[in-house]
Amino acid sequence: MTMFHPDPNKPPSWQIGLSAEGIAAAQFARCGFDVSIQYGADKPAHDMVVTKAGSLLKVVVKGSQDGLWNLTQSYVKRAAEMSGKKADLHGAIALWLDHHSPRTVCCLVQFQGVPIDELPRIYLATPKEVAQRLRETAEGQGDSILYEGSEWGARSEGAASRVGLPASWRFSAQRIQDLLAGQAGALTLVPPPPKLEPSSRMWPSRMPCESETGIARSA
């Protein structure tokens, strides 16, 4: 019987996650943001809140050391049960997207091939942008995995294509400002309340007095 022995040079996933959160917090702080890290078993869906001059972002941090992030796998079974399909990857992506609030930003930290004395590659994206990348993978069939790099396989070999991350997602002060501006615009686009059409069944705001109606009180 072959026993599986983990690579002693690779830390476990929980340590990668902890490292990713610490590095993400440090980078936001370097950009002048106040950082509040969420802890505890009952913490909200985001890992930290960053604020600056009235601007606020809820940040979900995902660390990886193998060039990919498995984001929606936990939603696949539920999506299949809801749709009746054997595998509903697009439904799982939709459930994952619904789990995030409008002010949430995904911070993707990649340690693969990065020396210990260098910063990992960091990307910032909205949940909608991430969901779109997941939908485009495998020639539009969708995937639960977000890949850092692109790869295109030959159809004759049955290899599925995957869509990598754009360079514009790389962590920078300008990228943060672009995300803040986009969220501010989305939050201000609130539809106006519907206009109330006059109706004959509506009660008057003031009941007429007797002098106005000409009705005399009987003795």
Buried (B, 14 or more C-beta within 10 A) or exposed (E): EEEEEEEEEEBEEEEBBBBBBBBBBEBBEEBEBEBEBBEEEEEEEBBBBBEBEEBEBBBBBBBBBEBBBEBBEEBBEEBBEBBEEEBBBBBBBBBBBEBBEEBBBBBBBBBEEEEEEEEBBBBBBBBBBBBBBBBBBBEEEBBBBBBBEEEEEEEEEEEEBBBBBEEEBEBBEEBBEEBBEBBEEEEEEEEEEEEEEEEEEEEEEEEEEEEEEEEEEEE
